Amino acid sequence: MARMIAGCSCALIIYGMDSVAAAQPLNDYPTATRVDYVLACMKANGDTRDALERCSCSIDVIATLLPHEQYIAAETVMSLAQVPGERGAQFRSTEQSQSAIDRLRRAQAEAEVRCF
């Protein structure tokens, strides 16, 4: 009888964990994306242990506010917009590009408030 009760408890705990996981938003940023962000952020903020903590916090906040696909799209647009001339102009001037950049900047601003 004790084994049966223990088995039931485990099933309830596992079921409870599944329902909690399903209720939380999916954090789908791959490790490489997080590391790239943290390394660039640390370089801009002094390459210190404090910068590591703050930059790690920052990407975690961004990940909760912006789906990974939107983050990658905005990063790509920002990179391509830096290309000089007509080639870069198409990424600087479209409403869709500006919207992607604005979403990322809002997420970054919130991350800065929370982490720095």
PyMOL commands that place a pseudoatom at each C-alpha (Angstrom):
pseudoatom trace, name=CA, resn=MET, resi=1, chain=A, elem=C, hetatm=0, pos=[0.000, 0.000, 0.000]
pseudoatom trace, name=CA, resn=ALA, resi=2, chain=A, elem=C, hetatm=0, pos=[2.842, 2.423, 0.793]
pseudoatom trace, name=CA, resn=ARG, resi=3, chain=A, elem=C, hetatm=0, pos=[4.379, 1.807, -2.611]
pseudoatom trace, name=CA, resn=MET, resi=4, chain=A, elem=C, hetatm=0, pos=[1.113, 2.583, -4.321]
pseudoatom trace, name=CA, resn=ILE, resi=5, chain=A, elem=C, hetatm=0, pos=[0.728, 5.875, -2.440]
pseudoatom trace, name=CA, resn=ALA, resi=6, chain=A, elem=C, hetatm=0, pos=[4.311, 6.855, -3.212]
pseudoatom trace, name=CA, resn=GLY, resi=7, chain=A, elem=C, hetatm=0, pos=[3.695, 6.071, -6.879]
pseudoatom trace, name=CA, resn=CYS, resi=8, chain=A, elem=C, hetatm=0, pos=[0.570, 8.200, -6.885]
pseudoatom trace, name=CA, resn=SER, resi=9, chain=A, elem=C, hetatm=0, pos=[2.439, 11.090, -5.273]
pseudoatom trace, name=CA, resn=CYS, resi=10, chain=A, elem=C, hetatm=0, pos=[5.095, 10.952, -7.975]
pseudoatom trace, name=CA, resn=ALA, resi=11, chain=A, elem=C, hetatm=0, pos=[2.477, 10.963, -10.678]
pseudoatom trace, name=CA, resn=LEU, resi=12, chain=A, elem=C, hetatm=0, pos=[0.832, 14.013, -9.135]
pseudoatom trace, name=CA, resn=ILE, resi=13, chain=A, elem=C, hetatm=0, pos=[4.151, 15.830, -8.840]
pseudoatom trace, name=CA, resn=ILE, resi=14, chain=A, elem=C, hetatm=0, pos=[5.070, 15.059, -12.446]
pseudoatom trace, name=CA, resn=TYR, resi=15, chain=A, elem=C, hetatm=0, pos=[1.618, 16.084, -13.647]
pseudoatom trace, name=CA, resn=GLY, resi=16, chain=A, elem=C, hetatm=0, pos=[1.846, 19.286, -11.631]
pseudoatom trace, name=CA, resn=MET, resi=17, chain=A, elem=C, hetatm=0, pos=[5.226, 20.126, -13.145]
pseudoatom trace, name=CA, resn=ASP, resi=18, chain=A, elem=C, hetatm=0, pos=[3.893, 19.586, -16.646]
pseudoatom trace, name=CA, resn=SER, resi=19, chain=A, elem=C, hetatm=0, pos=[0.970, 21.937, -16.073]
pseudoatom trace, name=CA, resn=VAL, resi=20, chain=A, elem=C, hetatm=0, pos=[3.258, 24.598, -14.548]
pseudoatom trace, name=CA, resn=ALA, resi=21, chain=A, elem=C, hetatm=0, pos=[5.661, 24.338, -17.486]
pseudoatom trace, name=CA, resn=ALA, resi=22, chain=A, elem=C, hetatm=0, pos=[2.778, 24.671, -19.927]
pseudoatom trace, name=CA, resn=ALA, resi=23, chain=A, elem=C, hetatm=0, pos=[1.541, 27.811, -18.172]
pseudoatom trace, name=CA, resn=GLN, resi=24, chain=A, elem=C, hetatm=0, pos=[4.912, 29.586, -18.377]
pseudoatom trace, name=CA, resn=PRO, resi=25, chain=A, elem=C, hetatm=0, pos=[5.992, 31.296, -21.602]
pseudoatom trace, name=CA, resn=LEU, resi=26, chain=A, elem=C, hetatm=0, pos=[8.465, 29.345, -23.695]
pseudoatom trace, name=CA, resn=ASN, resi=27, chain=A, elem=C, hetatm=0, pos=[12.005, 30.680, -23.436]
pseudoatom trace, name=CA, resn=ASP, resi=28, chain=A, elem=C, hetatm=0, pos=[13.354, 29.593, -26.789]
pseudoatom trace, name=CA, resn=TYR, resi=29, chain=A, elem=C, hetatm=0, pos=[16.633, 31.510, -27.105]
pseudoatom trace, name=CA, resn=PRO, resi=30, chain=A, elem=C, hetatm=0, pos=[19.452, 29.117, -28.012]
pseudoatom trace, name=CA, resn=THR, resi=31, chain=A, elem=C, hetatm=0, pos=[22.585, 29.208, -25.891]
pseudoatom trace, name=CA, resn=ALA, resi=32, chain=A, elem=C, hetatm=0, pos=[24.669, 30.580, -28.788]
pseudoatom trace, name=CA, resn=THR, resi=33, chain=A, elem=C, hetatm=0, pos=[22.340, 33.577, -29.136]
pseudoatom trace, name=CA, resn=ARG, resi=34, chain=A, elem=C, hetatm=0, pos=[22.556, 34.268, -25.412]
pseudoatom trace, name=CA, resn=VAL, resi=35, chain=A, elem=C, hetatm=0, pos=[26.352, 33.956, -25.403]
pseudoatom trace, name=CA, resn=ASP, resi=36, chain=A, elem=C, hetatm=0, pos=[26.737, 36.260, -28.429]
pseudoatom trace, name=CA, resn=TYR, resi=37, chain=A, elem=C, hetatm=0, pos=[24.603, 38.879, -26.696]
pseudoatom trace, name=CA, resn=VAL, resi=38, chain=A, elem=C, hetatm=0, pos=[26.396, 38.593, -23.361]
pseudoatom trace, name=CA, resn=LEU, resi=39, chain=A, elem=C, hetatm=0, pos=[29.871, 38.780, -24.934]
pseudoatom trace, name=CA, resn=ALA, resi=40, chain=A, elem=C, hetatm=0, pos=[28.979, 41.902, -26.946]
pseudoatom trace, name=CA, resn=CYS, resi=41, chain=A, elem=C, hetatm=0, pos=[27.273, 43.466, -23.935]
pseudoatom trace, name=CA, resn=MET, resi=42, chain=A, elem=C, hetatm=0, pos=[30.265, 42.733, -21.696]
pseudoatom trace, name=CA, resn=LYS, resi=43, chain=A, elem=C, hetatm=0, pos=[32.642, 44.266, -24.205]
pseudoatom trace, name=CA, resn=ALA, resi=44, chain=A, elem=C, hetatm=0, pos=[30.530, 47.436, -24.198]
pseudoatom trace, name=CA, resn=ASN, resi=45, chain=A, elem=C, hetatm=0, pos=[30.332, 47.462, -20.396]
pseudoatom trace, name=CA, resn=GLY, resi=46, chain=A, elem=C, hetatm=0, pos=[33.865, 46.757, -19.246]
pseudoatom trace, name=CA, resn=ASP, resi=47, chain=A, elem=C, hetatm=0, pos=[34.421, 42.978, -19.367]
pseudoatom trace, name=CA, resn=THR, resi=48, chain=A, elem=C, hetatm=0, pos=[33.941, 42.620, -15.611]
pseudoatom trace, name=CA, resn=ARG, resi=49, chain=A, elem=C, hetatm=0, pos=[32.150, 40.079, -13.449]
pseudoatom trace, name=CA, resn=ASP, resi=50, chain=A, elem=C, hetatm=0, pos=[29.521, 42.739, -12.733]
pseudoatom trace, name=CA, resn=ALA, resi=51, chain=A, elem=C, hetatm=0, pos=[29.025, 43.236, -16.477]
pseudoatom trace, name=CA, resn=LEU, resi=52, chain=A, elem=C, hetatm=0, pos=[28.605, 39.463, -16.891]
pseudoatom trace, name=CA, resn=GLU, resi=53, chain=A, elem=C, hetatm=0, pos=[25.837, 39.419, -14.283]
pseudoatom trace, name=CA, resn=ARG, resi=54, chain=A, elem=C, hetatm=0, pos=[24.073, 42.466, -15.698]
pseudoatom trace, name=CA, resn=CYS, resi=55, chain=A, elem=C, hetatm=0, pos=[24.374, 41.348, -19.323]
pseudoatom trace, name=CA, resn=SER, resi=56, chain=A, elem=C, hetatm=0, pos=[23.097, 37.862, -18.477]
pseudoatom trace, name=CA, resn=CYS, resi=57, chain=A, elem=C, hetatm=0, pos=[20.142, 39.467, -16.727]
pseudoatom trace, name=CA, resn=SER, resi=58, chain=A, elem=C, hetatm=0, pos=[19.578, 41.690, -19.752]
pseudoatom trace, name=CA, resn=ILE, resi=59, chain=A, elem=C, hetatm=0, pos=[19.286, 38.864, -22.288]
pseudoatom trace, name=CA, resn=ASP, resi=60, chain=A, elem=C, hetatm=0, pos=[17.011, 36.970, -19.904]
pseudoatom trace, name=CA, resn=VAL, resi=61, chain=A, elem=C, hetatm=0, pos=[14.675, 39.981, -19.748]
pseudoatom trace, name=CA, resn=ILE, resi=62, chain=A, elem=C, hetatm=0, pos=[14.759, 40.423, -23.524]
pseudoatom trace, name=CA, resn=ALA, resi=63, chain=A, elem=C, hetatm=0, pos=[13.957, 36.731, -23.960]
pseudoatom trace, name=CA, resn=THR, resi=64, chain=A, elem=C, hetatm=0, pos=[10.824, 37.119, -21.851]
pseudoatom trace, name=CA, resn=LEU, resi=65, chain=A, elem=C, hetatm=0, pos=[9.651, 40.134, -23.865]
pseudoatom trace, name=CA, resn=LEU, resi=66, chain=A, elem=C, hetatm=0, pos=[10.539, 39.214, -27.433]
pseudoatom trace, name=CA, resn=PRO, resi=67, chain=A, elem=C, hetatm=0, pos=[10.223, 35.846, -29.190]
pseudoatom trace, name=CA, resn=HIS, resi=68, chain=A, elem=C, hetatm=0, pos=[13.495, 34.535, -30.584]
pseudoatom trace, name=CA, resn=GLU, resi=69, chain=A, elem=C, hetatm=0, pos=[12.363, 34.886, -34.203]
pseudoatom trace, name=CA, resn=GLN, resi=70, chain=A, elem=C, hetatm=0, pos=[11.626, 38.582, -33.673]
pseudoatom trace, name=CA, resn=TYR, resi=71, chain=A, elem=C, hetatm=0, pos=[14.942, 39.102, -31.887]
pseudoatom trace, name=CA, resn=ILE, resi=72, chain=A, elem=C, hetatm=0, pos=[16.888, 37.525, -34.775]
pseudoatom trace, name=CA, resn=ALA, resi=73, chain=A, elem=C, hetatm=0, pos=[14.892, 39.491, -37.356]
pseudoatom trace, name=CA, resn=ALA, resi=74, chain=A, elem=C, hetatm=0, pos=[15.576, 42.790, -35.571]
pseudoatom trace, name=CA, resn=GLU, resi=75, chain=A, elem=C, hetatm=0, pos=[19.277, 42.006, -35.101]
pseudoatom trace, name=CA, resn=THR, resi=76, chain=A, elem=C, hetatm=0, pos=[19.535, 41.157, -38.805]
pseudoatom trace, name=CA, resn=VAL, resi=77, chain=A, elem=C, hetatm=0, pos=[17.741, 44.331, -39.873]
pseudoatom trace, name=CA, resn=MET, resi=78, chain=A, elem=C, hetatm=0, pos=[19.950, 46.453, -37.606]
pseudoatom trace, name=CA, resn=SER, resi=79, chain=A, elem=C, hetatm=0, pos=[23.063, 44.848, -39.054]
pseudoatom trace, name=CA, resn=LEU, resi=80, chain=A, elem=C, hetatm=0, pos=[21.929, 45.250, -42.665]
pseudoatom trace, name=CA, resn=ALA, resi=81, chain=A, elem=C, hetatm=0, pos=[20.815, 48.843, -42.067]
pseudoatom trace, name=CA, resn=GLN, resi=82, chain=A, elem=C, hetatm=0, pos=[24.449, 49.725, -41.364]
pseudoatom trace, name=CA, resn=VAL, resi=83, chain=A, elem=C, hetatm=0, pos=[25.420, 48.851, -44.935]
pseudoatom trace, name=CA, resn=PRO, resi=84, chain=A, elem=C, hetatm=0, pos=[26.100, 52.162, -46.682]
pseudoatom trace, name=CA, resn=GLY, resi=85, chain=A, elem=C, hetatm=0, pos=[24.237, 53.374, -49.723]
pseudoatom trace, name=CA, resn=GLU, resi=86, chain=A, elem=C, hetatm=0, pos=[21.200, 52.039, -51.470]
pseudoatom trace, name=CA, resn=ARG, resi=87, chain=A, elem=C, hetatm=0, pos=[21.636, 48.468, -50.239]
pseudoatom trace, name=CA, resn=GLY, resi=88, chain=A, elem=C, hetatm=0, pos=[21.344, 49.491, -46.602]
pseudoatom trace, name=CA, resn=ALA, resi=89, chain=A, elem=C, hetatm=0, pos=[18.658, 52.098, -47.296]
pseudoatom trace, name=CA, resn=GLN, resi=90, chain=A, elem=C, hetatm=0, pos=[15.997, 49.465, -47.892]
pseudoatom trace, name=CA, resn=PHE, resi=91, chain=A, elem=C, hetatm=0, pos=[16.551, 48.218, -44.332]
pseudoatom trace, name=CA, resn=ARG, resi=92, chain=A, elem=C, hetatm=0, pos=[16.595, 51.691, -42.825]
pseudoatom trace, name=CA, resn=SER, resi=93, chain=A, elem=C, hetatm=0, pos=[13.469, 53.024, -44.440]
pseudoatom trace, name=CA, resn=THR, resi=94, chain=A, elem=C, hetatm=0, pos=[10.757, 50.356, -44.472]
pseudoatom trace, name=CA, resn=GLU, resi=95, chain=A, elem=C, hetatm=0, pos=[7.972, 50.342, -41.907]
pseudoatom trace, name=CA, resn=GLN, resi=96, chain=A, elem=C, hetatm=0, pos=[8.454, 46.619, -41.253]
pseudoatom trace, name=CA, resn=SER, resi=97, chain=A, elem=C, hetatm=0, pos=[12.171, 47.074, -40.572]
pseudoatom trace, name=CA, resn=GLN, resi=98, chain=A, elem=C, hetatm=0, pos=[11.589, 50.031, -38.292]
pseudoatom trace, name=CA, resn=SER, resi=99, chain=A, elem=C, hetatm=0, pos=[8.898, 48.139, -36.404]
pseudoatom trace, name=CA, resn=ALA, resi=100, chain=A, elem=C, hetatm=0, pos=[11.263, 45.199, -35.771]
pseudoatom trace, name=CA, resn=ILE, resi=101, chain=A, elem=C, hetatm=0, pos=[13.990, 47.548, -34.549]
pseudoatom trace, name=CA, resn=ASP, resi=102, chain=A, elem=C, hetatm=0, pos=[11.533, 49.432, -32.315]
pseudoatom trace, name=CA, resn=ARG, resi=103, chain=A, elem=C, hetatm=0, pos=[10.377, 46.204, -30.634]
pseudoatom trace, name=CA, resn=LEU, resi=104, chain=A, elem=C, hetatm=0, pos=[13.972, 45.201, -29.918]
pseudoatom trace, name=CA, resn=ARG, resi=105, chain=A, elem=C, hetatm=0, pos=[14.870, 48.657, -28.596]
pseudoatom trace, name=CA, resn=ARG, resi=106, chain=A, elem=C, hetatm=0, pos=[11.862, 48.634, -26.257]
pseudoatom trace, name=CA, resn=ALA, resi=107, chain=A, elem=C, hetatm=0, pos=[12.903, 45.218, -24.926]
pseudoatom trace, name=CA, resn=GLN, resi=108, chain=A, elem=C, hetatm=0, pos=[16.494, 46.432, -24.509]
pseudoatom trace, name=CA, resn=ALA, resi=109, chain=A, elem=C, hetatm=0, pos=[15.314, 49.538, -22.663]
pseudoatom trace, name=CA, resn=GLU, resi=110, chain=A, elem=C, hetatm=0, pos=[13.258, 47.426, -20.270]
pseudoatom trace, name=CA, resn=ALA, resi=111, chain=A, elem=C, hetatm=0, pos=[16.245, 45.117, -19.736]
pseudoatom trace, name=CA, resn=GLU, resi=112, chain=A, elem=C, hetatm=0, pos=[18.448, 48.092, -18.968]
pseudoatom trace, name=CA, resn=VAL, resi=113, chain=A, elem=C, hetatm=0, pos=[15.994, 49.394, -16.392]
pseudoatom trace, name=CA, resn=ARG, resi=114, chain=A, elem=C, hetatm=0, pos=[15.741, 45.991, -14.696]
pseudoatom trace, name=CA, resn=CYS, resi=115, chain=A, elem=C, hetatm=0, pos=[19.403, 44.954, -14.876]
pseudoatom trace, name=CA, resn=PHE, resi=116, chain=A, elem=C, hetatm=0, pos=[21.591, 48.044, -14.966]
for i in range(1, 116): cmd.bond("trace and resi %d" % i, "trace and resi %d" % (i + 1))
show_as sticks, trace
zoom trace
